[in-house]
Amino acid sequence: MTGETLLEMCDITKQFPGVVALDRVNLSVEKGEVHVLVGENGAGKSTLMKILTGAYSKDKGQIFFMGKELYVKNPREALDLGISMIYQETSLVPHLNVAENIYLGREPLFPSGWLNKSKQYDWTEKILKKLHLRFLPTTSITKLGIAQRRMVEIAKALSADSKIMIMDEPTAALTEVEIDELFSLISQLKKTGISVIYISHRLEEITKIGDRVTVLRDGQKISTSEISDVDIPSLIRMMVGRKVDETLYYKKEDAKIGEECLRVEGLSRKGDFKDIDFTVKKGEILGIAGLVGAGRTELVRAIVGADPIDRGKIFIEKKEVKIRSPHDAISAGIGLLPENRRDDGLALDLSVKDNITLANVTRFTRLGWICKSNEHSETEIYRKNLKIKCQQLNQSVKFLSGGNQQKILIARWLITNTKILIFDEPTRGIDVGTKAEIFGLINRLAKKGVAIIMISSYLPEILTMSDRIMVMREGRITARFEKEDANQEKILHYATVG
């Protein structure tokens, strides 16, 4: 850090109908600093950053950037001034290539007004070289993994001469190797004087990358500290307002392991995975580890009928089933909580109630009509049991936090009496307190005899929650471990070398 203040947000206040999202929050960021911003879902982190980037307007307060008071009406204005935000869900256009995404809306032109494509590719190549990235300007975004797409977002910010970058959960769904690469890149940015506001729920990361940390709770600033002056337990106490044992976030409880519930034989899909064989028993948690792009998500999407398979068989309770669509999977008793819950799991414009009953509307239907009172009363039970925080059951799910959205998806499968439940990155973008609740729910499901498959790029979750672990690399199974025989080194070896 240089000691030179780059950004100062003073007494920022923001209200939404019935909610004070931010209450006189202060935040300062120095030039060349990585300033970590932590807090539970709903603490106000995203709202504060959306005000900084012009996505939201503030009700009260002032913002000073590079010594001048800042007034921005939209994110484009913020980007032009040198403030960029890299969201948890990337904002890249999949059918465009790297160069086209980096300069989208800012394309270099000839005096005649035509696109200067050679200059666009030349500029992009220089930025990629500066970041030590090995893909080409002409590479399609569809060919890149999540980690590489994050790098493209950073390259896009650099192309706009950003002075401050906001990174929202940048390591979500990344492996340890990819996280190390990202941290190396952030260190490069610091050396050039670029500041980073780093939002993360993975508290163990912040001591590796952060300089200072600000804690928000319920829309208020609790503290700002040097990283060297805090530890994880104290951060958690400040975030949740109580003492929490962080080891409870991911700890497998004893559950009776029953008979075989799911078996797949020779499952293959060209370009994604090949000759996959495994079983999962009732009450068992099978963890699937591997790097991003190993084929884990593609495998479970095929099992639930979201994507077709080329060959292979699926057995449920030792009887072969044909799953050609998600409807077939639901009928067979298989549920999936997808990695990208907003795009692939939730109907964002529908209510909490409608999202919970979406997979089993017929349960509440009589003579072609939905019995609204029965639907409401039953979903209210799940809302209370899962502690889903919402103003009412008719509230749209798009306004809820990531943790509450995840609970809604769990409620959907609980209400259908699912036999087999697949969790793909279940704690992605979820705060420490909600993680404990999510893993508590997974443990309760296992005790009830539900067979569970869990994909996670965060190895401590895999190691402590799984009864057995399967490692994938480039679409193939490269190793299988009993829980007591696995460790991070072994898993990484088979995930990278195979």
MIDRENNU-461618 format. One record per residue (C-alpha): residue in three letters; x, y, z. Coordinates in steps of 0.25 Angstrom, whole numbers, padded with zeros to 4 digits, always signed. Layout:
N
alaXYZ/...
***
This chain:
498
met+0000+0000+0000/thr+0005+0014-0003/gly-0003+0022+0008/glu-0010+0030-0003/thr-0025+0030-0002/leu-0031+0026-0015/leu-0046+0024-0011/glu-0054+0029+0000/met-0069+0026+0003/cys-0075+0034+0014/asp-0088+0032+0022/ile-0094+0024+0010/thr-0109+0021+0013/lys-0118+0013+0004/gln-0133+0009+0007/phe-0141-0001-0001/pro-0156-0003+0002/gly-0157-0007+0017/val-0142-0010+0018/val-0130-0001+0021/ala-0119-0007+0013/leu-0108+0002+0017/asp-0107+0011+0029/arg-0096+0022+0029/val-0086+0012+0024/asn-0071+0018+0022/leu-0061+0011+0013/ser-0047+0016+0009/val-0037+0009-0001/glu-0023+0013-0003/lys-0015+0012-0016/gly-0009-0002-0019/glu-0017-0008-0007/val-0025-0021-0007/his-0037-0017+0002/val-0045-0029+0006/leu-0060-0027+0009/val-0067-0038+0017/gly-0081-0040+0023/glu-0092-0050+0022/asn-0102-0050+0010/gly-0111-0038+0012/ala-0100-0030+0020/gly-0100-0019+0009/lys-0087-0022+0002/ser-0093-0023-0012/thr-0102-0011-0010/leu-0090-0003-0006/met-0082-0007-0018/lys-0094-0005-0028/ile-0095+0010-0022/leu-0080+0011-0025/thr-0082+0006-0039/gly-0094+0014-0042/ala-0104+0002-0043/tyr-0111+0008-0031/ser-0113+0022-0026/lys-0110+0026-0012/asp-0120+0032-0003/lys-0109+0040+0006/gly-0094+0041+0007/gln-0083+0045-0002/ile-0072+0038-0010/phe-0058+0043-0014/phe-0050+0037-0024/met-0036+0041-0028/gly-0038+0054-0019/lys-0051+0058-0026/glu-0065+0056-0022/leu-0071+0045-0031/tyr-0085+0045-0038/val-0088+0033-0047/lys-0101+0030-0053/asn-0098+0016-0058/pro-0087+0005-0059/arg-0082+0010-0072/glu-0079+0024-0067/ala-0072+0017-0055/leu-0063+0009-0065/asp-0059+0021-0073/leu-0055+0027-0060/gly-0046+0015-0056/ile-0056+0007-0047/ser-0059-0007-0051/met-0066-0018-0045/ile-0064-0033-0048/tyr-0077-0040-0044/gln-0078-0054-0038/glu-0086-0058-0050/thr-0078-0054-0062/ser-0084-0043-0072/leu-0077-0048-0084/val-0084-0051-0097/pro-0082-0066-0100/his-0083-0066-0115/leu-0073-0055-0117/asn-0058-0057-0116/val-0048-0051-0105/ala-0044-0038-0113/glu-0059-0035-0116/asn-0063-0037-0102/ile-0051-0028-0096/tyr-0055-0017-0105/leu-0070-0019-0106/gly-0076-0005-0107/arg-0062+0002-0108/glu-0057-0004-0122/pro-0046+0003-0129/leu-0051+0009-0142/phe-0045+0015-0155/pro-0048+0029-0158/ser-0058+0024-0167/gly-0066+0018-0155/trp-0062+0003-0159/leu-0057-0006-0149/asn-0042-0007-0148/lys-0041-0022-0145/ser-0026-0023-0146/lys-0024-0012-0136/gln-0034-0019-0127/tyr-0027-0032-0127/asp-0013-0025-0126/trp-0018-0017-0113/thr-0024-0030-0108/glu-0011-0038-0110/lys-0003-0028-0102/ile-0012-0029-0090/leu-0013-0044-0090/lys+0003-0044-0091/lys+0003-0034-0079/leu-0005-0044-0071/his+0003-0056-0076/leu-0010-0062-0081/arg-0008-0073-0092/phe-0021-0073-0100/leu-0022-0064-0113/pro-0031-0052-0116/thr-0039-0060-0126/thr-0042-0071-0115/ser-0057-0073-0114/ile-0062-0070-0099/thr-0069-0084-0100/lys-0056-0091-0101/leu-0051-0085-0088/gly-0053-0090-0074/ile-0058-0082-0062/ala-0044-0078-0057/gln-0040-0073-0071/arg-0053-0065-0073/arg-0050-0058-0060/met-0036-0054-0066/val-0043-0049-0078/glu-0052-0040-0069/ile-0039-0035-0062/ala-0033-0032-0076/lys-0046-0025-0080/ala-0044-0016-0067/leu-0029-0013-0071/ser-0033-0009-0085/ala-0042+0002-0079/asp-0030+0007-0071/ser-0037+0003-0058/lys-0031+0009-0045/ile-0039+0001-0036/met-0045-0013-0038/ile-0056-0019-0030/met-0056-0035-0030/asp-0069-0041-0025/glu-0066-0056-0021/pro-0055-0057-0031/thr-0050-0071-0026/ala-0064-0077-0026/ala-0064-0091-0033/leu-0048-0090-0035/thr-0039-0100-0031/glu-0026-0098-0022/val-0017-0097-0035/glu-0026-0087-0041/ile-0027-0079-0029/asp-0012-0078-0028/glu-0012-0073-0042/leu-0022-0062-0039/phe-0015-0058-0026/ser-0002-0057-0035/leu-0009-0048-0044/ile-0015-0039-0033/ser-0001-0037-0028/gln+0003-0032-0041/leu-0008-0022-0041/lys-0004-0017-0028/lys+0010-0014-0033/thr+0005-0006-0044/gly-0003+0003-0034/ile-0017-0003-0037/ser-0026-0005-0025/val-0035-0017-0022/ile-0048-0018-0014/tyr-0049-0033-0011/ile-0062-0039-0007/ser-0061-0053-0002/his-0068-0063+0007/arg-0055-0072+0008/leu-0049-0065+0020/glu-0036-0074+0019/glu-0033-0067+0006/ile-0032-0052+0011/thr-0020-0054+0020/lys-0013-0059+0007/ile-0017-0047-0002/gly-0023-0036+0006/asp-0016-0023+0013/arg-0028-0018+0021/val-0042-0024+0023/thr-0056-0017+0026/val-0067-0025+0032/leu-0082-0021+0029/arg-0094-0027+0037/asp-0108-0023+0035/gly-0105-0011+0026/gln-0095-0005+0036/lys-0080-0004+0037/ile-0075-0012+0048/ser-0060-0010+0047/thr-0048-0008+0038/ser-0035-0015+0042/glu-0021-0018+0037/ile-0021-0033+0032/ser-0010-0036+0042/asp-0018-0031+0054/val-0030-0041+0051/asp-0032-0056+0051/ile-0044-0064+0045/pro-0051-0067+0058/ser-0051-0052+0061/leu-0056-0048+0047/ile-0067-0059+0048/arg-0072-0053+0062/met-0072-0039+0055/met-0080-0044+0043/val-0091-0052+0050/gly-0091-0045+0064/arg-0088-0058+0071/lys-0078-0068+0073/val-0078-0079+0062/asp-0069-0091+0061/glu-0064-0091+0046/thr-0062-0106+0046/leu-0077-0108+0047/tyr-0078-0102+0032/tyr-0074-0115+0027/lys-0074-0127+0035/lys-0080-0141+0032/glu-0089-0146+0043/asp-0091-0161+0045/ala-0102-0167+0036/lys-0107-0181+0034/ile-0102-0186+0020/gly-0112-0194+0013/glu-0114-0202+0000/glu-0110-0197-0014/cys-0119-0185-0018/leu-0112-0181-0031/arg-0103-0188-0041/val-0097-0183-0054/glu-0090-0192-0064/gly-0082-0188-0076/leu-0088-0174-0076/ser-0082-0166-0088/arg-0084-0153-0096/lys-0074-0149-0107/gly-0065-0138-0103/asp-0070-0137-0088/phe-0068-0151-0081/lys-0065-0165-0084/asp-0068-0179-0078/ile-0073-0174-0064/asp-0076-0185-0054/phe-0080-0182-0040/thr-0091-0185-0029/val-0097-0177-0018/lys-0104-0184-0006/lys-0115-0179+0003/gly-0110-0169+0014/glu-0097-0168+0007/ile-0090-0155+0001/leu-0081-0157-0011/gly-0072-0146-0013/ile-0067-0143-0027/ala-0054-0135-0028/gly-0046-0129-0040/leu-0042-0117-0047/val-0052-0108-0054/gly-0054-0114-0068/ala-0052-0128-0063/gly-0066-0132-0067/arg-0073-0133-0053/thr-0084-0123-0056/glu-0086-0129-0070/leu-0087-0143-0064/val-0098-0139-0054/arg-0106-0131-0064/ala-0106-0144-0073/ile-0111-0152-0061/val-0123-0143-0059/gly-0126-0143-0074/ala-0122-0128-0076/asp-0112-0133-0087/pro-0113-0146-0095/ile-0103-0157-0093/asp-0097-0165-0105/arg-0097-0178-0097/gly-0098-0184-0083/lys-0108-0189-0073/ile-0114-0183-0060/phe-0120-0192-0049/ile-0129-0187-0038/glu-0131-0197-0026/lys-0125-0207-0036/lys-0135-0205-0047/glu-0131-0199-0060/val-0137-0186-0063/lys-0138-0177-0076/ile-0135-0163-0073/arg-0137-0154-0086/ser-0142-0141-0079/pro-0142-0134-0065/his-0156-0138-0064/asp-0152-0153-0065/ala-0141-0150-0054/ile-0152-0144-0045/ser-0161-0156-0047/ala-0150-0165-0044/gly-0146-0158-0031/ile-0134-0150-0035/gly-0132-0135-0032/leu-0121-0126-0036/leu-0116-0113-0029/pro-0108-0107-0041/glu-0095-0099-0040/asn-0102-0087-0046/arg-0114-0086-0038/arg-0119-0073-0044/asp-0119-0077-0058/asp-0121-0093-0057/gly-0129-0095-0044/leu-0138-0083-0041/ala-0149-0076-0049/leu-0145-0062-0044/asp-0158-0055-0047/leu-0166-0065-0040/ser-0169-0065-0025/val-0163-0072-0014/lys-0175-0081-0013/asp-0175-0084-0028/asn-0161-0088-0028/ile-0162-0097-0017/thr-0174-0105-0023/leu-0169-0104-0038/ala-0164-0118-0039/asn-0177-0124-0032/val-0189-0115-0036/thr-0198-0127-0038/arg-0197-0130-0023/phe-0206-0118-0020/thr-0215-0119-0033/arg-0229-0124-0032/leu-0238-0126-0044/gly-0228-0117-0052/trp-0228-0106-0042/ile-0217-0102-0032/cys-0221-0102-0017/lys-0215-0089-0013/ser-0217-0091+0002/asn-0211-0104+0002/glu-0199-0100-0006/his-0197-0087+0003/ser-0198-0095+0016/glu-0188-0106+0012/thr-0178-0096+0006/glu-0179-0088+0019/ile-0175-0100+0027/tyr-0162-0102+0018/arg-0159-0087+0019/lys-0159-0087+0034/asn-0152-0101+0035/leu-0141-0096+0026/lys-0140-0082+0031/ile-0142-0075+0018/lys-0142-0060+0020/cys-0152-0053+0011/gln-0163-0043+0013/gln-0174-0052+0008/leu-0176-0065+0000/asn-0181-0057-0012/gln-0168-0049-0012/ser-0159-0051-0025/val-0147-0060-0022/lys-0138-0050-0030/phe-0138-0041-0019/leu-0132-0051-0009/ser-0118-0054-0005/gly-0110-0066-0011/gly-0112-0074+0002/asn-0127-0072+0003/gln-0128-0076-0012/gln-0120-0089-0009/lys-0130-0092+0002/ile-0142-0090-0007/leu-0136-0100-0017/ile-0134-0110-0005/ala-0148-0108-0001/arg-0152-0111-0016/trp-0146-0125-0015/leu-0150-0128+0000/ile-0165-0125-0004/thr-0164-0136-0015/asn-0158-0147-0006/thr-0146-0148-0015/lys-0138-0161-0013/ile-0125-0156-0020/leu-0120-0142-0018/ile-0108-0136-0026/phe-0102-0123-0020/asp-0093-0116-0031/glu-0084-0106-0023/pro-0094-0104-0012/thr-0087-0093-0004/arg-0083-0084-0016/gly-0085-0070-0012/ile-0091-0073+0001/asp-0087-0067+0015/val-0081-0075+0026/gly-0094-0075+0035/thr-0102-0080+0023/lys-0091-0091+0020/ala-0093-0097+0033/glu-0108-0098+0031/ile-0107-0104+0017/phe-0097-0115+0022/gly-0107-0117+0033/leu-0118-0119+0023/ile-0109-0129+0015/asn-0106-0137+0028/arg-0121-0138+0031/leu-0124-0143+0017/ala-0113-0153+0018/lys-0119-0158+0032/lys-0132-0159+0025/gly-0126-0169+0015/val-0125-0159+0003/ala-0113-0163-0006/ile-0105-0150-0008/ile-0095-0147-0019/met-0087-0134-0016/ile-0078-0127-0026/ser-0069-0116-0019/ser-0056-0109-0024/tyr-0053-0106-0009/leu-0045-0118-0005/pro-0048-0117+0010/glu-0063-0118+0008/ile-0060-0131-0001/leu-0051-0137+0009/thr-0059-0135+0022/met-0073-0137+0016/ser-0071-0149+0007/asp-0072-0164+0011/arg-0065-0167-0002/ile-0058-0158-0012/met-0057-0159-0027/val-0047-0151-0035/met-0049-0147-0050/arg-0040-0142-0060/glu-0043-0139-0075/gly-0056-0146-0074/arg-0050-0159-0068/ile-0050-0165-0054/thr-0035-0164-0050/ala-0036-0169-0035/arg-0046-0174-0024/phe-0044-0172-0009/glu-0050-0176+0004/lys-0051-0164+0013/glu-0040-0168+0022/asp-0030-0171+0011/ala-0032-0157+0004/asn-0024-0144+0006/gln-0022-0131-0003/glu-0009-0135-0009/lys-0015-0149-0014/ile-0027-0142-0020/leu-0019-0131-0027/his-0009-0141-0032/tyr-0020-0149-0039/ala-0028-0137-0043/thr-0016-0131-0050/val-0008-0143-0055/gly-0018-0154-0054/
***
